[in-house]
Amino acid sequence: MPDNLSISLVIYYPDEAVLAETLNTLYHAADFAKSNGVIEDFYLVIVDNSASNFNSETYEAFKMRIMLPIWSGRMTFLVAPHNLGYGRGHNLAINERCENFHLILNPDVILNQNAVLESIHYLRQYSQVGMVTPISFRLDGQQEYLCKRYPTLWILFLRGFAPKWLKQWFKAQLVHYELSDLDNSSRNDVLIASGCFMFFRKQALLDVDGFSERFFLYFEDFDLSLRLLRFNWQIAFVPAVKIIHHGGHSAKKGYQHIRMFVQSAGLFFSRHGWRFW
């Protein structure tokens, strides 16, 4: 059976320019891996959680704008009946297509050309690694720390809602939580990885049965990370895999996002254990 790559991408009223950049860099990273003999082929499944709110003519025009010709024959569009949420949307895509390697990707990520190739190289080198997480940078060039220690309520408050002066007072705690005090060397002992780029070995993703659909948005990636470890899979931070993430913090997105963040945090701690400080 040949080694293929499947990719799932969930969108909800996306910024079309950013999405186009994601799709373009994603294609070239996957094609680079194919041209180097790392995979035989690759396929993308897009789940649109906002499509039900458009009339068919408007939606077809949107699809035509973002379905780049280079993806011809490799892109599948699934229209969600309503907003399914992040994890459930990705599960829908995974059920549609899950190859030997599967990349869960956000629609605001710019991939380095080597990102797919290096991810697969690492998974082949380390048989107990079930998921690879990359080194990530923001648009301004600052590193974004995707690997985390177990969160506490205090840390989540500091990161999401505290003023800058308070964050500065507790900078050491934030650095410890984000592992930003460590050097950027590959490591296979990551506890939790944020979900903008999660590169899976198929068996690991099947073992945990994808995302828990109890989470609508936020913390589904934390929950999945911990469940992977329970199946004795390792999560690896691989700085040879590079991305740029547009991203954004939940506290800056308005009341509804803050409400969802708080609800999902409560669900996460209820499932995995509360830590306050």
C-alpha positions, 0 to 999 in steps of 0.5 A, a space after each residue: 500500500 503506497 504512502 499517501 497524505 491526506 489533509 483536513 481543513 475546516 473553514 468558517 467565514 475565512 479570510 479569502 486572501 489568507 486562505 489562498 496563501 495557505 492553500 498555495 503553500 500547502 500544495 507546494 509543501 505536499 508536492 515537494 514531498 511527492 517529488 522527493 519520493 516521500 509520498 505517492 500522492 496527497 489529497 485535501 478535504 475542506 469542511 465549510 462550517 459556514 456554507 449553509 448560510 450562503 445561497 448556492 450561487 454565492 457559494 459556488 462563486 466562493 468555491 471558484 475563487 479559492 479552488 486553485 487550479 493546482 489542486 484539481 483532482 485532489 480537493 474535496 469540499 464538504 458542506 456542513 449542514 450547520 456550524 459543527 465546530 472545529 473538532 467535529 468538522 475535522 472528524 467529518 473530513 477524516 471519515 471522508 479520507 484518512 491516508 497513511 499520514 494525515 495533517 490537521 491544519 488551520 486555514 491561516 497557516 503558511 507552510 515552509 516548503 520542507 514542512 511535509 517532507 520533514 514531518 514524514 521523515 521524522 515519523 518514519 525515523 521514530 516509530 512511537 511518535 504519533 504526532 509531529 508539531 512544528 516550530 511556529 512564528 507569527 507574522 512579525 517574526 516572533 516565535 509562537 510556542 505551540 508546545 505546552 505543559 499542563 495548564 492551570 486556571 491561573 495560567 490561562 487567565 494570564 495568557 488570555 485576559 491579564 494586562 501586560 503589566 501583570 503578565 510581566 510580573 508572572 513572566 517566569 510562570 508563562 515561560 515555564 508553561 510554554 516551554 519557551 525557556 528550552 532550546 529549539 531542539 527536537 524532542 519526543 516528550 511533548 505533553 500538549 501541542 496546540 492544534 494549528 498544525 498537527 501531523 499524524 501517523 494514521 494509526 495514532 489518529 485512529 487509536 484516539 478516534 479523532 477529536 472529542 466532539 464534546 468540544 465545540 471550539 478550544 481545548 480539543 487539541 489539548 484533549 487529543 494530545 493527552 489521549 494520544 499519550 494514554 495510548 502510548 504514542 509520543 508527541 514530537 516537537 520538530 523544529 525542522 518543520 516550520 510554519 508561520 501562523 496568522 492566529 489570534 488570541 480568544 480574548 481579542 475575538 469578542 464575548 462569544 469566543 470568550 464564552 466558548 473558551 471558558 466553557 471548553 476550559 471547564 470541560 477540559 479540566 473536568 475530564 483531565 483534572 483541575 489545577 488552579 495555580 
